[in-house]
Amino acid sequence: MADKYVLISHAPDSDSWWNVIKNSLKQAGEDYGVQVDYRNPATGDIAEMARLIEQAAAANYDGVMVTIADFNVLQRALEKVRAKRIPLITINSGSAEQSEQLGAIMHVGQPEYDAGYAAGLRAKAAGVERFLCVNHYATNPVSFERCKGFADAIGADFRASTLDTGGVDPSAVESKVSAYLRQHPDIQGILALGPDAAGPTLRLLEKAGLTNKIWFASFDLSDELARAIKAGTVQFAIDQQPFLQGYIPVAVMVAMKADRAGGATPAESIQAALKANAKAVARFEEYGLTPVYGPRHISSGPGFITQENLSKVEKYAGQYR
């Protein structure tokens, strides 16, 4: 019987960005001959996510992968995973420090504050001093680290510059951004936290005749954002290479199982096995992906997709990039 793994995310069903990670899990399952399930709370409710983690612990999976959407809410549920001695890897949301506190093998993701700060430095160089951060998933506390990093880089008030759209409904996003811009006509730049925030905001700017008049950047990539970058209406997309966040944990789990390490393999050995894995290397080369290997954890970003390098990733936008 094939080994069984599960990835549990905080994302609601409506968040299309997670399709890339779902695709990466499918390919990892095919590459290594294992079953990889994906679970998520339909509405993004973190309490429901905690229940899904508890169910995974009871189901005795061979490995569990989770996002640290809210450390305090998920900690108790994850203790049940560790009590069963089920290997745990954290991805996407949260920090390496939180991952270690939870007893995880490693964290695979993008340092969110650092990514926001790096984006803010680019905005500052372009003369942006007042900005709006459009947050479509404020239910995840870590999301605000992106806005805060950006605000700190340009010297803006983080809280006054951040807008909670209340979810991903396009009409609601557009309506709330429109109201904010009417109240703050001096806004020079907009940072969207993902395609679900960027798409409606871009359409609003077009209707209002503000396209190319407000500096614009977004986290993550989609077909729509790729077209906007090519057209010059979006300066860049902050690339956290989500494919890596799904694929790497599965590859690591399989390597550990083959080594009979049971979670005790030193990080150096785990990463060496991953770097030498012909299937993983082939996938990364095919999609133009570059993981950053740390002493224990693996960073999937940030990178920046601009007009200059868009052609390298455009082919796979929304599918594997």
N, C-alpha and C positions, 0 to 999 in steps of 0.2 A: 504494500500500500504506500502510495506517495505521501511524503511529509506534507503537513498542512500548516500554512501561515496565514495570519490575518493582519491587515492594516486598518486601524480605526482612526478616522479623521473627525474633525469638528465641522466639516463643511456641510451646508444644507444641500439638498438635492438640486437646487436651482443654480448652484455655483459651477459654471461650465469650466472654470480654470482647472478643476480637479480631473478633467477628462485625460489630461496628459499623464497624471500619476496613475490613473486606472489603466491606461495603455501600457505604462511601464511595468505594472504588476503582471499584466497579461503576458508581456514578452519575457519577463523574468521567469514566470511559471513555465513557459514553453522552453526557454533556454536550459532550465535546470530540472525539468521533469517533476515539478512540485505543484501543489494546489495553493493558490494565493487568493484569499477572500478579501473583499473590501466591505467595510461597514461604516455607516455614518448616521448621525441623527438627521432625520428628514428635514427638520426646520432649523438645524444648527444649535439646538438646545444642548448646553454643556452637561447638564444633569443627565440627560438621556445618553450622552456619550459615555458618561461614567458607568451607566448601566450596561452599555454595550461592552465595555472593558471587563466588567464583572462576569458577563456571560462568556466572554472569550476565555477568561481564567477557568471557568467551570468546564468549558469545552475541551480543555487540555490541548490547545494548539502546540505545535512544535516551536513556534516563535510568534511574538506579538510586536507589532509596530504601531506607535501612536504619536499623535501630535500633542504637544503640551499646551493646549488651548487655554487652560486655567489651572495652574499648578495646585492651588488650594482645593479646588473642586475635584480634581482627578487623582490626587495623591492617595487617598484611601483605596480607591478602586485598583490602582496600580500596585499597591501593596499585596493584593490578592494574587496578582500575576507573579510577583517575585516570590511569594510564599509557596507557589507551585514549582518554583525553580524553572519557570518558562523564560527563555532568553527574551530580553526586551531591548528594543532599539527605538529611540525617539526621533521624530523627523519634523521638519517644517517649523511649526510654532514652538516657542520656548527657547531656552538657552542651553549651552553646554553645561553650565553650572547646575541648572535645574535637572538636566538629564542625569548627571552624576548623583545628585541627591536622591533620585528615584531608583538608583541602582541599575541604570541602563548600561548596555555595553558601549554605546556611543550615540552621538547626536549627528544627524545628517540634515543640514539645513543652511539657511542664510542668517547671519547675525543681523537682526532687523534694524537695530539702532544704527549700526555701522553702515548698513545699506542706505538708510534714510540720510545719514550724515554725508555720505559720499555723493548722493544725488543733490543734496543741498549745496555742496561746494560748487557743483557745476552751475546750479541756478544762481548762486551768488556771483560767480564769474560773469554771468549773463546780465547782471544788474538787478536781479530780483530781490526785493526787500520785504514785500508784503505778498503773502500767498494764502491759498486755500488748500487744505488737505481733505480730500473727499474719501471718507471711510465708510465702506459699504458692509463691513463686518465687525462692527464695534463690540459685538458679543464676545469677541476674542480679545482679551486685554492686551495681548502682545502686539496687536495691530497698531496700537498707539505709539509703539517704539519707532515705527517708520516715520510717523508725523513728527515726533519729538526730535529725532535725529536731524531731519530736514530743517526744522525750525531753529535748532541750535546752530546749525551750520550757517544760516543766513542772519541769525540774530533776531528772530521773530518770536512773538508770544505763541507758544505751542497750543495752549488751550483755546485761545481766541481764534486761532487759525484752523481749527479742526472741526469738521462737520460730520456728524453721525447721520447717515441717510436712512437709518432704520431698516436696512436690508438691501436686497438687490433688485427690487421692482423698478424697472427702467423709468416709468412715469414718476414714481416717488423720488428717485434720484434726481431726475431732471428738474422737478418742481422745487426741491429743497436747494439745489445748487443755484437755480434761478433766483430764488428769494434771497439767498446769501449774497449773491453778486449785486442785487439791487441795493442791499443794505451796506455793501462795501464796494463801491464803484472804483476804489483805488487799487484793487487787487491786480498784481502784476504777473502772478504765476499760479498755476494749479498743479497739484500733485494728486493723482488718483492712485488708490491702493490696489487696483487691479482692473481687468477688462470690464467687469460688471459695473464699476464706477466710471471708468473712462469712456465707454461707449455712449451712454446717455449724456454725459457732460460734453463730449465732443459735438454731439448732435445739437445740444442747446446752444453752444457757442456759434455753430453755423447759423442757426435760426436768428440769433441775436446780432449777427454780423461781426462777431468777435474772433472768428477764426484767424490765426496768425497774429492777433493783436495781444493775446495773453500767452505767455510762455507756458508750455504744457509738457508734462512728463507723467509716466505711469509705471507702476510695478507690473511685472509679468507681461506676457505677450498673447495676442490673439490675431486672427486674420485681419480684423478691423484696425487694430493698432499697427500691424505691419504695414497696411496700406497708408495709414496716417503718417507713419515715420517716413515712408518713401515719398509722400507728398510734402513733407516738411512741416506739417501741422502739429506733430508731436516730436519733441526733441530727442527723446530716447525712451526705451523701456528698460527697467531695471530687471535684469535676468537672474532669477534664482535657480534656473535649470531644474525644473520640477521633476523631469524624468529621473534624474539621479536620486531624488528623495524616495522614489518608490523602488527603483531597480537595485540600488546599492544595498539597502537593508536585506533584501531577499538573497542577494549574492553572498553577503556576509554570513547570514544565517546558515546557508547551505555549506559554505566553507567551514564554518565551525562544526557543523554536524559531521562532516566528512573527517574532520580532525579529532572527533570525539572529545571536543574540549568542554562541552557543556557550559559554555559561557565564561570559561576561565582563560581562554586564549589571550595572550598579551596583545594589546592593540597593534603593535608593530607587526606581529605575525598575521593578524587579520588583514591589515592593509597590504602587506606584501602579497598575500594570497589573492587579494582583489586585483592588484596591479598586474599580477601574472596570469589572471584569468582571461583566456583568449576570447571567450564569449562576451565578457564585460567590455574588454578593450575594443572589440569589433563594434559593439553597439555605440560606445562613446565616440569612436572615430566616425561612424556613419552619420550621427546626428550633430557632430561638432561640439561635443560636451567636454568640459574640463573640470573634474573635481579637484578641490584643494585639500590635500592630506595634511592634517595636523598631527600632533603627538598621539592623540587619542580619537579626536572627532574629525569628521569630514565636512567641509563647507561646500555647498553647492552654488554659492554666489557670495557677493553680488558681481555680476558682470553688466555691461551696458550695451544694448542693441541700438545702434545708430544707423543713419543712412550708409555709413561707410562699411559696416559689416553685416547689414541686414540680409544680403543675398545668401550668406552662409547658413542662415537659419530659417529664411522665409519659406523654403520648401516644406518644412515640418511644423510651421506655426500652428498651434492649437491641437496638434496631434502628438508630437514627440518633443516639442519645444515650447 
